[in-house]
Amino acid sequence: MLKNLFKYVVVFTIVLALFVQGTAQNKASADMVAEPTIRIGVVPGVESLTIGAEGAFDVLDKATGVVLFSGLDEEVFVELGSTSTVQTNYRLQVSYTTSEAYVTDWVTRAEAEGYPTYVEDYNNGYRLYIGEFAADASFTVRTAFKNEVVSKGLAANDSFWKIITIAEGENELKVIHNGEEKVTTNAVQIIAPSKKVSINGTTYRGLAEVGFNSSGTLAGINELLTEEYLYGVVPRELPPVPYGELEAQKAQAIAARTYALSNLGKRSADGYDLLPTTSDQVYGGFEAEHQVSNDAVDETRGIVATYEGKLITAVFHSTSGGFTANNEDVWTSEATPYLRATHVAQKGNSLKYVPALDVYKLEEDGSESLRKVKKGDFEADWSRYYRWNFEWTSEEISQVLSTYYNTEVGKVLEINVTERSSSGRAAKIEFVTENGTFYEYKDRIRWALQYINASGNPAVLLSTLFIIEPVKDDVTGEVTGFKTNGGGWGHGVGMSQVGAVGMAEAGYTYDVILKHFYKGIDLETKY
């Protein structure tokens, strides 16, 4: 009897175990989704462009499905035929919010004061703009307006001006092939059995589409599966030559996949999800692909980073300079738990290895350079931008600031970083000039304080992790220019790409790398 009872218990245990396993597998299957498609605005705003394909193709009216043209290894010309009116104005970008109640309240208050407003759909939320000035409106006039709306609580000091184009009316597409022209008010797509299409001569996987963006001009859009998109992103964001460490490539693939999926619909007002630039992620299409990065994508298929069950905003940058930044120290946004400042070195968090202020001075003669510390910093041996310096003449700095602020600033007398974040990055800067004092904040400082590159042209400053000092004449003491010593390249938030390479070289796997840069995250397989 006991023998039979034991047999039943064993059988019951096995059945229960299989039931639990089956339930877990069913739940996992339920959580899995089909691989999403993604739309990239590879040519975001033009009046004409070409589309083509490898092998046979059809050009379709997207709305009706009617075949407009068929061809073989050819290009089709598409141009804008428009009856719309277009307005281009300076508008002050006040904030971004996901709260409709906030939008309603803000618009009501602004319009009660008699100010023109504009609300733009963006990334599942709204960008708020106030004011409307002609493209040639002076900086002085715009500054007076900004100060006025700030004083009324309708904008903040870090609000900034953007040129916004708005089109009204009906647009048409003219599609021309072998001298024949067809007109439609709908988007058109080119579809090929080869799954290889081209837009303005660049080859992409998937299909190509030409539609209208929010400004009423044409957008060339590449639509394809997410993993195929990543084939063209990872090698452009972290080139396998020279950064061929596979675990770093995997970390980049997961970060890029997470960013892509969490930002689907971000630019839906323009007919696509993402741009192929550093505004989102750099994407080079089929021609950019590399076997190492393709392997990294394939070996991490469907894996994403989450925080409390939600996809994270997996931002990344080239080089931190030794210490990453809190997101709120760089952008106007609330603190994000997983985007916390952290060291990018095995030596720890001591001030000696936090690249702020006097640490730069010590490194000028190499006496404290992390390049000389074996296994000291994960970035030092991989990035030419780990440390850098630039210098401006008085004439150059005056021209840079006059261009940025759209007014003649005259001689620049002082440049002072008046606030810094915990990672040492400049948070507020003032430019004291003959014609007034000008300010900029957080990451926008990089656009105000542009350096002169090797070609003699102004370029965005590499990072806000710098110190700046006047250059003075040894005899007269007169200021003859300014010099800066800094570190890093990019905004500094999230994953340092070359830091990931250094960690991979030191033997860390992709999951450890990601959890170092994104605090408290989990890795999940979505499809």
Summary of the structure (lengths in Angstrom):
residues: 527
radius of gyration: 26.9
end to end distance: 49.6
largest distance: 108.5
contacts: 1735
relative contact order: 0.12
helix: 29%
strand: 35%
